[in-house]
Each structure stands twice: as C-alpha cells, then as structure tokens.
Amino acid sequence: MSKGISIGIIGGTGSMGQWFRKFFSDAGYMVLVSGRKTEITYTDIINECDVVILSVPLDAAIAISGQIGPLLRKDQLLMDLCSLKEAALKNMLDNTEADVIGTHPLFGPFTDSIKGQNVILCPGRGERRLKWLENEYISKGAFVTVMDPSVHDRHMAVVQGLTHFLTICMGRTLQKMNMDAGSALSCSTPVFRINYDLIGRLFAQDLDLYKSIINNNKHFNDVYEVFLSSVYEGKSALLSGHDDGRSLYLENIREFFKDSCKEALKESNKIINALYL
C-alpha cells in the first residue's frame, strides 16, 4: 500500500491522538484530525480518509463506531486504540462492512518513539490492511504481536488492571498513614522512590482511564481473587514464626522466575542508576 493513504483520527486532539498524528505524518501519510472543537467533523473524516482511527475511551469508541460504522465503505479501514479489545472489536465488526483491526499501543503519549515498544494487533476483517499496519509499526522498530482479543484482555487484567490497582492501593495506604512526599522521600530507597513516582504518575493523568481499565475488564475479578489469595498466603508464610516456612515460600516463587531473575536485576539496575544521573 502506498503512502498516498489518508488517515483520519477521531479524538485526534487528545494526547494519544496527537501522538499518532505525528507518527503517521512523519511516516509520510496525510493525516486529518477530528475533535470536539475542530472544524473537521466525523463526516469529513469518513468522506476523505482511507483509514479511520478511534482515539477515544472505550465507551466513546463503541458509541462512535455505532454512528459511523454503517457509513464506511468496504475499502476503508476502521481501527481503535482502546486498552480493552473484546468489546471494541466486536462492536466495530457488528457496525461496519469496512476492514477492522483492534489495536493497543502498550505505551503512553509521553513516549518519544515507538522503537522498542510493544503494540498488540487484534485481527478483525481484512488481511491486507493488517499486514500494512503490522509492517508500518515494525519498520519503525516496534515489537508487534497479533493476538486474539479475549487473550489480550485476560493479559491486560494483570498487565494493566492489577498493576494500576496495586499502585492505587499503595497510594491510599500512604494517604492513610499521612506519609506525604517530604516524609516519604527523605528516607526512601531507590526502589521506593520509583514506586512513589509511579503513584504520582498515575494520579497526574486521566483517572477515568484507570477506572475503565480496571472496571471494564471482565477478567479482572478473577485476577483480583488470585491476588487476594496470594496476599493471605504471603501473610501466613512471611509473618509466621517459622523461618523454614518463610524460606520455602520465597524459594518456591524464585524458582518460577529463575530464568528471568538475572536479566531483571540488570534492567532494574539501569532504571535505578538513571535516577541519579
């Protein structure tokens, strides 16, 4: 497919929309952007663009695809950037005869480059368009994985849902203990400093996004129950008076991660050292 393809981003005035506007523009494509305050409308995007990208929250993506889907031609592509893929992909497929791809860039709008970043593609309809998009990302250095949407959402229940849930609960714990930045950071270790920064990073951004990632993922409750059982198991093992039991508990977990421990130590040391450059 040639660089003559035109791309329209609905929600393109938002942070991720702006990121992908620059990405595709730099790649040589003509890009139009539609937002709540732009003169360019959804209708303009549909009429003038070969590829239509929904860069909006999940609920809005579902609503908008219901509006514009029936108006798209079969030779167009409809795709989204939502964090959850099952509902978004099904809705797009149900509402249009155009090609459909569910995508999830696993990075945020503050990322300088797509190089080295993970991108998930969930096939919907149209093999040719899928190959085009996959090649476009790979050519810029991204790691692309083509994945079933239900598998994606189960992974995201851990990768995003549990991760953000733990960060939120850690923040709440510090709030309840009245550990503000001054008292917390004055005696912090490098690892705690990173965790503290991650709490601040979450609460500095769009809270609706985090609510959606946790609440709208139907697989999260299963992950939460496993996590809760792990908390009680850890309490029983680590707060008991039996050192042998504590050691066995920790060694058992280390055995599971043994193949990645050394590399993880090396990579995390890079992060820690970067704090003091």
N, C-alpha and C positions, 0 to 999 in steps of 0.2 A: 504494500500500500504506500502511496506517495505522500510526501509532506504537504500535498495540496488538501489533505483532510482538514476540515474545520471542526473545532471543538468548542462546545458551549458548556459553561459551568454555572449551574443553578445553585445559588448560595456562594457564588464566587467572590463576594466581598468579605466573607468570613476568613478566618485565619488559614484554615486548610485550603479553602477555595483559592485564596491568593497564592498560597504555596504552589498549587498545581497549575495555576495560570502562568506563573513564572516558569515552572518546569516544562510545560508544553510549548510555551512561547520560545524559550531558549532552545528547544529541540527543533524549531523551525515551523511550528504549526500556527495557523491563525486561531486565536482564542477570543471568544466573546464571553462576557460575564454578565450574569443577571442576579440582582439582589433586590431587597425590599425598597431601596432608594435609587435604583438605577433607571435610566430611560429605557434600556434594553429589557424587554419583557420575556416571559416564558415563551410566548408565541414567536418572538423574534428568534430565540434560540432554536426552537423546533423547525422553523422555516429555513434557517440559514446554516445550520450545523449538521455535520455527519455524525458526530459523537456528542451525546448529551450526558453530562456528569451531574449527579445529585450530590452536592457537598453540603448536606444539611443533616440535622439529627434524625434518628430513626423514624420517629413518629411523623416528622415533616416529609421525609423521603417517601414513606408509604402513602401519605396524602397526595403529594405532588405527582408521584408515578401513576396514581389513580386518575389524576386530571389530565396529564399529558400523554400517558401511555397509548391510549387509543388514537391519538393524533399523529404518532410517529409512523414513518414509512418502514417497510420491511428492510430497506437497505441502510437504515440508521442503526446506531448502537446506543443503548441506554445502560448506564452503569452508575454505581453508587460508591461512596467512600465510608459507609457506616461500619461501626465496630462489631455489629452482630449481622449475620448473613442469612440465616434461615428465613426469617420473616421478610426481609428486604428483597431477597432474590425471588421468593415465591410471589410476592406482590407485583414485582416488575414483570415476571413471566405471565402472570394472570391478566395483566392490563395492557399488554402490547404484543404486536407481532414482529416488532423490531428485534435485532440481536440484543442479548442481555448478558452482562457479566457483573457479578458481585465482586467488589474489590475491598481490601482492607490494608491500607498502608500502616505498618506497625511502627509508626513514629509520629511525632508531633510537629506543629508548624514552626518550632524553633530549630529544627534540624537544618543544617547548612546544605547538605547534599543527600541524594538518595543512595549514593555509593555506600555499600556495606549494610544497607538497611533491608529488613525483611518486608516483603509485600505478598499478601495472600490473594490469589485469584480463584473465585468460585465460578466454574462454567455454568452458563445458563442456556444460551442459544447462540450459535454462530461460531464455528471452529476458526474461520479465517480471522475474525475480529480478535478472538482470544490469542491467536498466535501473534498478531500485530502488537497487541498490548504487552504481551509477555516479552517479546523481543525489544520493545521500546524501553521497558524497565531494565532488562538485563544489559542492554547496550550502555546504559548509564551507570552500571555497577551494582544494581540491586540484586538481592537474593530472592528469587520468585518461587513460590510454592503453589501449585494448583491443588485445590483441596475441596472436598465435599463440604457444603455449608454446615451440616449438622456436626461434622467432625470439628470444623473451625469453631463453632460456638461452644462445644464442650471444652476445647482447649482454652478458649477465651474466658471461660468460667474460672479457670485457675490463673492464667497468664495476666489477665486484666482484673477480673472480678475479685479474686482472692487477694491479689496484690494491693489493689486500691482499698479493699475492705480492711486489711491489716494496717495500712497507712492511716486511714481514718480513725480506727480504734486506738492506734498509738497516739495520734493527736489528741483524742478525747482523754486518754489516760494522763497525758502531760497537763492538759487543762484541769482535770480533777485534782492533780497533785500540785497545781499552781506553779509549774516549772516553766517560767517564761524564758525567752531567749537568753537573757543575761545569766540567769542561774543555771540554765541547762548547758549552755556552751562554754561557760567558764571552767567546767570540769569535764568536758566531753572528750571522748576518744575519737580518732578519725572515723571509725565505723559509725559511732553515734552521730557525728556531725553530718555524715552522708544521709543517714536516716532522717535527721532533723530537717535537712534541706529538702528531702523528698516529701516530707509532710508539708512544708511551706510551698513547695512546687505545686502540689495538688490543690491546696486551698487558694493559690494565686490564680487558678484557672476557672473554667466554666464548671460550676458544681453540678449543673443539670446533666452534663456529660457523664460524670461519675455515677450519679443516681441511675442514669439509664443503663450504663454498663453493668451495674450490679443488679438492679431491679428487673430489667427486661430480659435478662438471660435466664431461660427456663432451667438451665443446668446448674445454676449457682447454688440452689438449695442443697443439691446432692453434694457438691463440693464443700459447702458450709458444714454439713453433718459430718463428713470425714474429717474436716479441720477441727471441729469441736471435740470429736472423739480423740484426736491427736493431742489436743490441749490437756484433756483429762488424763490421758495416758502419760504424757510428759510430766504432769504434776505428780502423778503416782510414782513414776520412776525416779525423778530428779529430786523430789522433796522428801523421799523416804530416808530412813536411816541406814539403808543397806548400800554400801559403796559398790559391791559387786553388781547389784541390780542396775545402778546408775551407769556403770561402765558398759555392761552388756547392752543396755538400751542405746547408748550413744554409738557403740561399735557396730550395732546392727544397722543403724542409719548410715554410718560412714561406709559400710560395705556396699550399700545401694549406690552411693555416689562415687565409689572409689576410682572409676575410670576418668572422672572429670575433676576430681579434687585439686590435683596439682595445677591444671590449667586455670581453674577458677581462682586459686590463690595467686597465680601470676597476674591474671587480668585484674583482680580486685586490688592488687598492689599498685598497678598502674593508676587506677582511679584514686587511691589514697594519696599516692605521691603527687598526682596532679593538683590536689588541694593546696599544696604548699609551694607550687612553682611561682 
